[in-house]
Structures are given as structure tokens and as C-alpha cells.
Amino acid sequence: MKFGDVVTAVASLTVISLLLDFVFLAVFVPVNSSWGIDIAVILSTLVASLIVGYVFAVKIQEESRMGAIGRIVILSTVVMMFAVMASLAVNPYMGMYMDEGLESMFSTSGWTATDWVGYSHVVLIMIVALNCVFALVFGFIGLYAGSMLRKPKKT
């Protein structure tokens, strides 16, 4: 699988995942706002990976299946990491959400500005790390299962 094929697969995975994410967010966020976002991201990553694995099955099966899937998953995880960081940077309510979570977990009455900055960065790193793990695990599962659904043509 050439690098151009990997980039095309990752671009397809990103676009399909974003489109599915809108649908799943509309379904799951009204049900449970805090877990609904996580469920929507997991499902959109899994379903988009299944679709891309099926569509690119011939290219994935040209060489080592694990190698091709690994390259697609790692590049898509890097794209996901930057997308998550960008969405956290432009979301004005994320700071309030983190402050509320930190206040409910710890006694923050004596915290200094340095404490708030430090713990907020820990929370941001944790959010990015969890999203990367979701992208790696569910992307790999979806791509592998999707590529197995389409059998190579026998000539």
C-alpha cells in the first residue's frame, strides 16, 4: 500500500467519521450529554473504519494486512489528535467544564493560578490521550473487520 493510498484512506476515514459523528451526536447527546459525546465518537470511529476497511480491502490485502492497517490507523490517530486539540482550543465552554469537574473532584478553595493551569493541562492531556486510544483501538478493529468482509477476487 503506497503512501498516497494511506493518505486517501485516512482522508476518507476522517470525512466519513465526521459525517457519522453529527448523526450520532444528534442521537446520543440528548440522552446523556456527558457520555453521549464519547459514545458518538466511538461509534462514528468504528463504523467509519468498517466502511473504509471494506472500500480499501483490495489495497489493504495487497501486502501485509497488519502493516497497511497499522499505517492507516496511526496516521488517522495523528489527525484525530490534532482535531481534538483544535476543538478544545476553540470551545469556550471547555474551560468551564474542566473547572466544574476539578471542583467536584478536589477541594479547590486554596488553589493558586499555577494549580489551576497545571491540573487543567493534566485534564487536557488525558482527554487527548483517551481519544487517541479510542482512535487506535476502534480504528484497528473496524479496519480489520471491514477488510475481512470483502474477499479478494480470484483470477
Helices and strands as residue ranges (DSSP letters): H 3-28, H 33-55, H 57-61, H 65-90, H 94-105, H 113-149
